[in-house]
Amino acid sequence: MLSRIAESLFWIGRYIERAENAARQLHVNYYATLESSGQFTEEWGSLLDIMGNKASFAQKYGRADASTVPVWLAFDRSNPSSISSSLMRARENARGLRDRIPSEMWELMNQSYHALCFQDEAVLARDGLYDYCVSARAFGQSFFGIAFATVPRDEGWMFMRTGQMLERADNMLRLVKVNYRRNTLDLAPAQLVEQHNRWIALLKSASAYEAFRKRNHGDISPHTIAQFLLLDRDFPRSVVYCAENLYDALERLDRIHPGSHPHLLREAKWILARLEHAEVTDIFGDSDSALEVLLGDLNGLGQAISRAYFTYTV
């Protein structure tokens, strides 16, 4: 497979996962602010911490509130993490692969591009943010559903899966890290009641609320939530699940080209091993430094994959 094609599939996986994550968190945060006793600025500021590019946002918009952050995360093409920007870039990568991806995937992407990427702040004026975010989230879920059902498990699938799992694990680590900073794993009972709605919003931001309630029988506490989102091997959005599938994809690529990039397997296995044998108290301790290290190692692995497979050097 040409490195250009592999790179396009890798970034399609990342961009569509990024758009879906942004849509879900923007939607959930919008309703969380309505239940937060008027603390709008704190809620919208924390969302910027999760999605990144906070400095660029501050330079362009200044104050983080219900009128600026949704525009930045949904419609602003200058923000590489916005829904519109992510979908546009995913479509640009897919245009050169129309002979290599199922027609259903291209048709869905094209329809969603025209439906979502030409919207602007007028959506907020007519109170249409909910419908916009639901449509963007449904597109991501439908796209990966079609891919799961129609794409052969060859190199192309592995590169797209690698991009998707990298992006999902990165987003989940940021989500947990920011919420851990705003709260603590050792809340007193009275404080825990005050933070209850925020922890529920965190679960919903990861599409994890129903799955968590079934697994933990309603025990909504910071400790059990962190355990579930980071270390539950059966939940498909947990960090350990993403790390396991990321390693599996890289291992299958290595089988196709035996021994070509053993350092990638070592780095991926090291990330997975730390998660497999960790407890929540090991990851957090007295700070979130372990999360910072994991996030840095994950991003380093993404850069190493790009250098190994997509960059030609003499």
RAHU-V888267 format. One record per residue. N is the residue number from 1. RES is the residue in three letters. PSI is psi in whole degrees, -180 to 180 (NA if undefined). Layout:
N	RES	PSI
N	RES	PSI
This chain:
1	MET	135
2	LEU	143
3	SER	-31
4	ARG	-43
5	ILE	-43
6	ALA	-42
7	GLU	-40
8	SER	-44
9	LEU	-40
10	PHE	-46
11	TRP	-26
12	ILE	-46
13	GLY	-42
14	ARG	-47
15	TYR	-42
16	ILE	-39
17	GLU	-39
18	ARG	-43
19	ALA	-42
20	GLU	-43
21	ASN	-44
22	ALA	-42
23	ALA	-43
24	ARG	-46
25	GLN	-35
26	LEU	-42
27	HIS	-49
28	VAL	-40
29	ASN	-36
30	TYR	-44
31	TYR	-29
32	ALA	-36
33	THR	-30
34	LEU	-19
35	GLU	12
36	SER	25
37	SER	35
38	GLY	5
39	GLN	63
40	PHE	-44
41	THR	-43
42	GLU	-43
43	GLU	-47
44	TRP	-34
45	GLY	-39
46	SER	-33
47	LEU	-37
48	LEU	-37
49	ASP	-38
50	ILE	-46
51	MET	-16
52	GLY	-179
53	ASN	33
54	LYS	-37
55	ALA	-41
56	SER	-38
57	PHE	-46
58	ALA	-37
59	GLN	-34
60	LYS	-40
61	TYR	-25
62	GLY	-102
63	ARG	138
64	ALA	113
65	ASP	-173
66	ALA	-10
67	SER	-21
68	THR	-45
69	VAL	-44
70	PRO	-37
71	VAL	-44
72	TRP	-43
73	LEU	-20
74	ALA	-46
75	PHE	-20
76	ASP	114
77	ARG	-20
78	SER	-11
79	ASN	112
80	PRO	-12
81	SER	1
82	SER	159
83	ILE	-48
84	SER	-46
85	SER	-43
86	SER	-44
87	LEU	-39
88	MET	-44
89	ARG	-36
90	ALA	-42
91	ARG	-39
92	GLU	-39
93	ASN	-36
94	ALA	-25
95	ARG	-36
96	GLY	1
97	LEU	21
98	ARG	-23
99	ASP	-2
100	ARG	-9
101	ILE	152
102	PRO	145
103	SER	-32
104	GLU	-36
105	MET	-44
106	TRP	-43
107	GLU	-43
108	LEU	-44
109	MET	-42
110	ASN	-42
111	GLN	-44
112	SER	-36
113	TYR	-48
114	HIS	-29
115	ALA	-30
116	LEU	-30
117	CYS	-2
118	PHE	17
119	GLN	160
120	ASP	-164
121	GLU	-10
122	ALA	-24
123	VAL	-41
124	LEU	-38
125	ALA	-34
126	ARG	15
127	ASP	44
128	GLY	14
129	LEU	-38
130	TYR	-52
131	ASP	-38
132	TYR	-48
133	CYS	-39
134	VAL	-41
135	SER	-43
136	ALA	-41
137	ARG	-42
138	ALA	-36
139	PHE	-48
140	GLY	-44
141	GLN	-40
142	SER	-40
143	PHE	-50
144	PHE	-27
145	GLY	-43
146	ILE	-43
147	ALA	-43
148	PHE	-33
149	ALA	-18
150	THR	-20
151	VAL	128
152	PRO	147
153	ARG	64
154	ASP	-161
155	GLU	-42
156	GLY	-46
157	TRP	-42
158	MET	-39
159	PHE	-41
160	MET	-39
161	ARG	-39
162	THR	-47
163	GLY	-43
164	GLN	-47
165	MET	-37
166	LEU	-48
167	GLU	-41
168	ARG	-44
169	ALA	-41
170	ASP	-47
171	ASN	-41
172	MET	-41
173	LEU	-42
174	ARG	-40
175	LEU	-47
176	VAL	-41
177	LYS	-47
178	VAL	-42
179	ASN	-30
180	TYR	-36
181	ARG	-36
182	ARG	-20
183	ASN	-175
184	THR	155
185	LEU	-2
186	ASP	48
187	LEU	143
188	ALA	158
189	PRO	-44
190	ALA	-41
191	GLN	-35
192	LEU	-37
193	VAL	-40
194	GLU	-34
195	GLN	1
196	HIS	-48
197	ASN	-34
198	ARG	-38
199	TRP	-35
200	ILE	-42
201	ALA	-37
202	LEU	-46
203	LEU	-42
204	LYS	-31
205	SER	-23
206	ALA	13
207	SER	42
208	ALA	0
209	TYR	-53
210	GLU	-43
211	ALA	-39
212	PHE	-43
213	ARG	-38
214	LYS	-39
215	ARG	-37
216	ASN	4
217	HIS	43
218	GLY	4
219	ASP	81
220	ILE	98
221	SER	155
222	PRO	-39
223	HIS	-49
224	THR	-33
225	ILE	-46
226	ALA	-42
227	GLN	-43
228	PHE	-48
229	LEU	-26
230	LEU	-41
231	LEU	5
232	ASP	114
233	ARG	-10
234	ASP	-14
235	PHE	121
236	PRO	-2
237	ARG	2
238	SER	158
239	VAL	-41
240	VAL	-36
241	TYR	-44
242	CYS	-42
243	ALA	-38
244	GLU	-44
245	ASN	-32
246	LEU	-46
247	TYR	-41
248	ASP	-42
249	ALA	-43
250	LEU	-35
251	GLU	-40
252	ARG	-37
253	LEU	-37
254	ASP	-30
255	ARG	-33
256	ILE	-37
257	HIS	78
258	PRO	129
259	GLY	13
260	SER	-36
261	HIS	67
262	PRO	-26
263	HIS	-29
264	LEU	-42
265	LEU	-40
266	ARG	-45
267	GLU	-43
268	ALA	-40
269	LYS	-35
270	TRP	-41
271	ILE	-46
272	LEU	-42
273	ALA	-39
274	ARG	-36
275	LEU	-38
276	GLU	-32
277	HIS	18
278	ALA	157
279	GLU	161
280	VAL	-40
281	THR	-29
282	ASP	-38
283	ILE	-40
284	PHE	-54
285	GLY	-130
286	ASP	-2
287	SER	-175
288	ASP	28
289	SER	-35
290	ALA	-35
291	LEU	-39
292	GLU	-42
293	VAL	-45
294	LEU	-43
295	LEU	-42
296	GLY	-41
297	ASP	-37
298	LEU	-44
299	ASN	-36
300	GLY	-38
301	LEU	-41
302	GLY	-42
303	GLN	-37
304	ALA	-38
305	ILE	-42
306	SER	-43
307	ARG	-38
308	ALA	-40
309	TYR	-26
310	PHE	-14
311	THR	127
312	TYR	125
313	THR	148
314	VAL	NA
